[in-house]
Amino acid sequence: MARSVFPGVLLLALALGGPARAADTWTNVAPGIDRLKRVIVGSPDHVIHAVKVNLDNPDYYVRTTRTNERGKTGSGFASHLGQRALVVINGDWGTASAPWNVQGLAMGSGFRWKDDKAHWSFVACTLDTNRCDVDFSGAAASAVMDPRWWSAVGSNGSTLIKRGVKRYGGSFDGSQTARHPRSAIGFSQDGRTMWLVVVEGRRSQASGSAAPYADGATFDNMVDIMADLGCYDAVMQDGGGSSTLVVNGTRVNRLPVGQTTERTVANHLAIMKVRVSPDPGCATLSKGRYCVGSVLNTCEGGTHSSGDCGAFGLGCRQDGTWAYCLDARCPPETGGSCNGTRIVNCKEGVYEEKDCASTGSGCAVVNGLAVCVDARCNGTPDSTACAGNLVKRCVAGAYSEQDCGAPCRVEGGTASCGDARCAGKPEGPSCQDYFLQTCTNGTFTQEDCSDLGGTCAGEPGAAYCDLGTAEQDAGMPPEPSDAGSGEPPPGEGDGGTGVVDAGPGSVPAPPGLEVAVGSCAAAGGHVLAWPVLLLGLLARRRRTL
C-alpha cells in the first residue's frame, strides 16, 4: 500500500537548504523492502525512484547476470528470473551489442565472466550472508578476490560517496555537469541496508513530456541524492537510456522522450526472494553451501546443485553456512607466505603458487595472503603518492596511475584527485554569485546563500553567507544570536500549538525546529531573521540539487 508524506512546511524546508519536494510516496514491496518515489519541483525538476532493501532479511539474496544471460532489458531480465525477482536495476557500462563486454568485475552465481575488465569500481555480494562490498578502484578484483563473492556488477568507474565522504566532480568521463537519467547503488554505514536508485531524465517540460517533469541529474546531483538517503558508500551504474528500475515485474521509471523501447544492456543486479518450496537438498539451508562427505552442495535461494570435490582429489570443508573444496596442500585456514619472490597461497582451499620474478615484481603478505608487488610500489604493497597531476596508487601490490587533470592532493596520508572545481580557487570559502563555495584540501562544497534569504559576501578565503540581519554589520561575519534557547518572548509565539505566527497563512513548524517570532531562530547552524527569510524566499534563487 502506498502512503504519501507531505512536508509540513515547504517554505521552511527551502530555507534550511533542502530541495522543494512536492511529495515523497512510499510503497511497501515486501517485508523489509520499501520503494520511494520522490518528486522535486523547480529548476531542475527531479523524479527519483529508490528501493530500500534490508539485507538482514534471510528470505532475500542478491542475484546478478550470469555469463550466459547477458544482453537483456531490465524488464526482460526480471521476466527471465520470474516472480521471485522483487527488484532489478541495470548494471555496468558495456558494449551496445554482443558479446556484451563490460568494464568492471562481473560475476553471476559464483562464476566470473572470463572477458570482464575489472579495472574500475564494483559491488560484490556473498550468497549466504548478503554481505556486500564496494571496491572503489577495481584493484581487489585484479589482486586478491574474495572467494566468497557470489554476485558482482561493475559501477561505471564513478564513486559518489566513499566511507561517508562526498566525492563531488568524480565522474570518470568529465560528464558530471550534464543532466541525464542516472542509476546508482548505495549502502548504509553498517552495510546492511542497500539502496537501488534511478533518476528519470530527458523529460523536461520543453521536451513535451507529461508532468511530473524530469530534467535528469548531474553527477554531483547524484552525490547529494544518495547522501540524502543516508548512504555511507555509493557508486554510479550505467545511465542515460540504460537506467532501469523494475519492481515486482513492472518498470517504474519512465523512458526518456523519444526512446520508445527499453535498452538492452550487458548485465543487471536483482534482489531475489528464496523459494517457498525449496529443493529437498535445501530444506534446511536456502542460501549457502554445505558438505556431505566430499560432496559440495550449493543452495541458491532454495535451488540445489552439487559436485564431488573428491573427483579432483580434494576434500570438502564446512565453515558455518559456507563450504568449499579443500586442496590437500592447504591447511584448513586461509593464508599465504613468501619464499623469496615465490608466492604460496591457500584461499579457502584453493592452492596457488607462482614466481613474481617473472613480472619483475617482489613478494609481500597483505591481509594474510601473499601478493606480487610491482617494482614501482617500492616494496610497499598499499600506498599512494602524488606526482604533479598524477596519483600513483598501489593496492595489494598492483600499481596504477590516475591523471587528475589538476594537482593531486594528500589528505590523511592518502593521495587522491582533488575536485576540478577547486582549480584556481583559494583554500577556504569564496563567493561565486550567490553561492558560498568552499575548497578544503581539494574537496569542494557549495551552499546557495539565497536559500537562507541572503547573499554571499567577504573576501576569498574568508567568505560567508550574509543574511542581512539588523544586528549584522555590512561586510562583517554574522554575530552569534542572543536568542538563547529559541523560546518566544512572553506573550509571543504559537502558544504551544506548533504554528509559527507569521500572519495570514501560518504553517506548522517541522518537528524539532523551534522558531522565535520577533527575534531570531537557530536553524541548521544559521541565524535567521524571520521577516528577511520570508522576503528572501519569495525571490530566492534555487540551489542546484
N, C-alpha and C positions, 0 to 999 in steps of 0.2 A: 504494500500500500504506500502511495506517495504522500509526503507531507511537505508543505511549503513553509519556509521560515522567512518572514519579512522583518528586516531590521526595524527596531522601534523608532530610530531617529536617523533618517537618511542624511540630513544636513550635518548632524553631529559626526556621523561616520566619515563624511567627506572632510570635516575639519580636522579629524585625527589622522588624516593622510591615507585612509583606506579607500578602496575602489567603490564606485557607485553601484551597488548591487540592487537590481530590481527584485530578485528573489533567489534564494537557494532552495532547491527542491530535492529532498532525499527520498529514495525508494529502496526498500529492503529487497535484495536479490535472493538471499538465502541466509540462514543463521551465520552471523559473522562476516557477511558481505553486504555492503551498502553502496548504492550509487548516488552520486551528487550531480545535479545539473545546476550550474551557476551561470546566470546571465548578468553581464555587466554592461550597462547602457551608458554611452557617452562617446568620447573620441579618444581612443578607438573603442569600438564595440567588441565585446568578447562573449562567446558561448563556450563554456568549459564543461566537459564531461569527465568525471573522475569516479573510479571504483576503489573503495577501501576494503582490503582483504585482511582478515585476521589469520595469520599463518600458524597460530597455535591450534587452530581447529583441526583435529585429526581426520576429519572427513574430506579434506581437500589436499590436493597436491599440484605442483607446477609441472606442466607438460609443454614441451617445445617441439618444433618441427623436426621430424626425423629426416635423414638424408634422402629417403625415397618419397617424402611428402612435400618437398619444396615446390614453389611455383603455384600458389593458390591465393585467392582473395581471402580477406578476413572472414567473410560470411561462408565462403567455401570451406575454409579450414574448420570453422565451427560445425558446419554440417557434416564434414568428414569425421569429426570426433563424436558427434551425436549429442544427445540431450544432457550428458554429463558434463559437457563443456559449458561452464557457467559464464565465463568471461574470456574474450580473446582480444589481444592487441597486436598490431603489426610489430615486426621485429627490426632487423638491421637493414642498413642501406646496402644494396647489392645490384647486380646486373638486372636489366629490364627484361631479360629473356633467358631461356635455358642456356647454360646449365645452372643459372640462378646462383652464381658465386656471391659470397658475402665478404665483408671486410673485417668482421670481428669473429670471436670464438662462436662456433655453432655446434651444439650437441643436442641429440634427441634420444631419450630412453637409454642414456648411458653411453651412446656411441657418438664419437666426434666426427664431424664431416671431414673427409680427407682433404678437401680443397678449400677450407676456410683460411682466412688470412691471419687472424688472431694477433693483429698488431695495434689494436686500439681497445677502448674500454668495453666492458661486457658485464652482464648479470648472469650468475650461475647459481643453481639451487640443487640441494640434495633431495632425495626421494623420501627417505624415512622420517626426517625431522623438519622438512620445509625450511632448512637454513639456507638463506640466500646471501651470496657475497657479491659485492660490487668491486670490480677491479678497474681502476681508473686509467691504467696505462697499457693493459694488454700483456704486460711482462709476465704475469703469473701463468698465462696460457702457453708462452713460449719457453718458460723456465721450469717451474715446479707446479704442475697441475695438481689440484686436489683430487685424489682418486675417488672421492665420494660424490663429486659433482655428477648430477644425472641429467640436468637440462640447462642449456645456456643459449643466450642470444647476444649478439654484439649491440653496442649502444652508440653507433653513429659517430664515434670519436669525440663526443661533446659531453663535458662534465658540467652539470648545472649547480649541484651542491656537493661539496666533499667534506665529510666529517663536520657538518654544521656550518661550513664557510661557503657563502655565496660566491660563485665563480662567474661574475659578470664578464662579458666580452670573450667568452671561452669557445665560441664556435670554431670548429676546425677549418671551415672554408671561408671565414670572414663574412658570413651572411647574417650576422646577429642583428642587423638593423632592418632586415626585410621582414615583412609580415606574411606569414604563410600558415596553413594548417600545421599543427605540431603534435608529436606524441612523446611521452616521457614515462619513465618508471622511477618510483622513489620508495624510500624506506624510512621508518621511524628510527630513532636512535638505538633502540634495543633490537632492531631488525625484525620485529615480529609483526609489524603492520606494513603491508605493501600497498602502494598507490599506483594505479594504472590510469593514465590521464591522456586525453585527446582534446585539443583546442580546435574548434572549427575555424575555417578561414576561406578567403576568396569569395565571401558572400556579403560584401559591403552593400550599403544602400544604393551606391552609384552603379553597382553591377546588375541591379534589377532583382536582387534576392528578396525573398519574403522575410519579414521580421520573424524572430529577432535577428538583427544583422550581426555579421561576424567578420571583422576585418583581418583576423589572423593574429598571430603572436610573433613578436621578435624573440631572439634568443634570450635577451635579458628579461622580457616578459615572463618567459617560462621559468627562469630562476625565481622570480617573485611569486609566481603561481604555485610552484612546488613548495617554496618556503612557507607560504600562507597555509598550505595544507598540513604543515608540520613535518616535512621531510628533513631528515638529517643527511641523507645521501640521495642524490637524484642524477639521472643521466637521460640524455635525449635519445630517442629512437628515430628511425626514418620518418620523414614528414611529408608535407605537401599533399599531393593526391594519394600518397600511400597511407596517410593517417587513417586508421580504422579502429573503432572500438565496438565490439559485438557483445551484447549482454543477453543471455538466455536465447541465443539464436537470432537475435534481431540487431542490426546495425543501428546505433543510437546517434552517431554524428552524421550530419548531412553532407552530401557530396559538394565540392566546390561548384560554383556556377560554371556551366559549360562542360563539366565532366559528367557523362551520362551513366557510366558503369564503374563499379569498384575496380581498383587497380590490382593486378596480380603481382605479388611480391615473393621474395625468396623464403622468408620464414616468419613465424609468429610465436607468441607466448600465450598459453591458456591456463586458466585456473579450472581444474577438473574436480569433480565430485567422485569419491570412491563408489564402487558398485554396491548396490543394496544387497544383491545376491552374489557374493564372490565365488570364484572357483574353489573347489574343495581344498586345493593346496594353499589357499589364502584365507581359510576360515578363521584363523587366529591372528593373522598379520596381513592387513590390507595393503600396506606400503612398507617395503623393505626387503631384506634378504635373510635367509637362514640356511643352515647346513643340516643335511641328513646323511651322515657318513661323509663320503667325499662328494656328494651331490650338492651343488649350489642352487638354491631355489630363490626365485625372484617374484615378488608380488608388486605389480604396478597398478595401484587403485583397485585391487581385487582380481586382476588378471594374472594368472600363474604361468611361469615358464621355468625351465630348469636346464642344467648342464652338469656333466660329471667332470669335476676337476681331476679325478683320478685318470681320466683318459689321456691327460697330458703329464702324468706323473706328479701331480700336485695334490696337496691336501686341501681341506676346507676349514676355514677358521671363522667362528662366530664372535661378533662383538656387539652385544645388545640387539638392536633391531637391524643390524647390518652384518653382512658376511662377505667373504672373498676367498678366492683360491690362493693357496699359500705355497710358494716355491720352497722346495726342501732346503735351498741355500739360505733362506731368510729366517731370522728369528721371528717370533710372533709379533714383536713390536716393530713399528716403522722407524727407520733410521738409516744413516749413511756415514761414510768415512772416506778420507782421502789417503791414498798411498802414493806420495809424490804428486804427479799430475793425473793419476788414475782415480776414477770415481767408482765407488761401490755403494749402491743404494738398494734399499728394500722399502717400497712404498705400498703398504697394505698387501704384502705378499708377492708383489711384482719385483723381480730381481733385475737390476740394471748395473752394467759395468762398461766403462769406456775410458779412453785416454784423452784428456783435454789438450794434450800437447799437439794433437793432430790439427787443432784450430789455433794453435799458438796461445792457448789460454792456460791459466793455472787452476788449482782446485781449492775450494773452501767449503766449509759446512755452514749452511744457512738454515735456521729453524729445524735443526736436526737432520737435514738432508744435504748431501754433497752436491755442489754445482760447479760447472766450469765458469771461471771468472775471466772475462775479457781483459786483455792486457791494458786496455785504455782505462780500466777501473782502478789501476794502480794498487791492486791487491785488496781493494775494499769492495765487497760484493754489493753493498747497499749504500749508495751515496749520490749526491747531486752537487753540481758546481756551475757557476756562471762563467761564460767566456764571451763578453760583449753581449750580442743579442741571442746567443746560444745558451740553452740549458743542456748540460751534459749530465746524463742520468744513468745510473747503474742500479738495476733491480734484480736481486738474486743472481748477480754476476753478468746479466745481459746488458749490453751497452746500447744507448740510443742518444740521439741529439734532436733538439727541437728548436727551430728558429722562431723566436718570439715576434720578430718584426719591430721590436722595441727593446730597450735594455732589460736584461734579465734581472730579477730581484732575488734576494735571500731573506727569508723570514724564518726565525726559529731554527736556523741552521740548514734549512731546506731551500734549494734554488727552484724557482718557477717563473713562468711568464707573468709579467705584470699586465694589467688591463691596458689595452692600446689607447684608451681614452685618457690615460694619465700621462701620455707622452706630451712633453712640453708644459705640463701643469706643475704648479708648486706643490710641495708636500703640505698637506693640511687642506682646510676648506678654502674655496674660492667661488666667485659668482659667475654664472652664465645665464644672463637674463634673470628670470625669477627663480632659477634653480641654484640651490646650495650644493655644490659638488665637492666631494672630499676624496683625496688620494692619500692613502696611508700605506706606504711601502708597496706601491703598485696595485693596491686594492681600491676599486672605485665604488663609491656610493653616491646617491643623489636624492635630494629632498626638494620638493616643489614648495617654496615658501608661500605661494598663493593658496595652497591647501589650508594654511593656517591663518589666512586673511592678511598676509604681509608681503614683503618683498625681500630680496637678498641684498645685503649691504656689507661694507667693510672691505679692508684690503686683502689681497691674496695671501693666504696663509693664516688669516685671522677673520675670515668672513663669517656671517651668521644670518639667521632669518630675523629681519627687523619687523616686529609685529605692530609697531606704531602705537603702543600704549601711551597714555598720558604721562606715565612715570618714566618713560624711556627717552633719554636724550637722543637727538638725531646723531647718527654715526657712532653711537656707543652700544656695546653689547647690553642686552636686557638685564636689569637688576632682578634679584630674587623677589618673588612675590611675598607680601606680608599678609596674605590671606589666611595664614595659619592652617587650620585643618580643612579649610574649604567649606565650612558650615556658613550658612547665610546669617547676616546680622539679625538681631532680634526684630521680629515683625516683618521680615522679608523671607523670600524663598517659596518653597512649594507646600509648606505646612504638612510635610510628611507624605505627600501624595506621589512623589517621584516625578512631578511635572515641573519643567522649567517655566517660570512665569516670565515669558518674553513678549507678552502682549498677545494679540489675536493669533490663533493658530498654534498655541503652545503644544509642545510634543513631549512624550515621556523621555526621560533621560535613560540611557542604556544602563544595565546593572553594573555596579562597580565604579560608575563615574559620578562624582559629586560636583555640582555646579553651584557657585555662589553668585546669585544675581546681584548686580550693582557693584560687584568688586571683580576679582579675577578668579579663575578656576585653573587648577593644575591638571593638565590632561596630557598624557603621553610624554611627560617631561617638558612640556612647553607651557608658558604662562599666557593665557588667552584673555583678552578683553572682549566680553560677550557682544557688545554693540558692534565693535570693529570686526569681530568674527563674522557676524551676520552680513555686514556690508561686503566683507571680503569674499564671502561665499557667493553672493549674488553676481559678482564679477570675476569669480575665480577662474583661473586657468588650470585645466585638469592636468594632473601629473600623468605621464605615460606609465601605464601599468607594465 
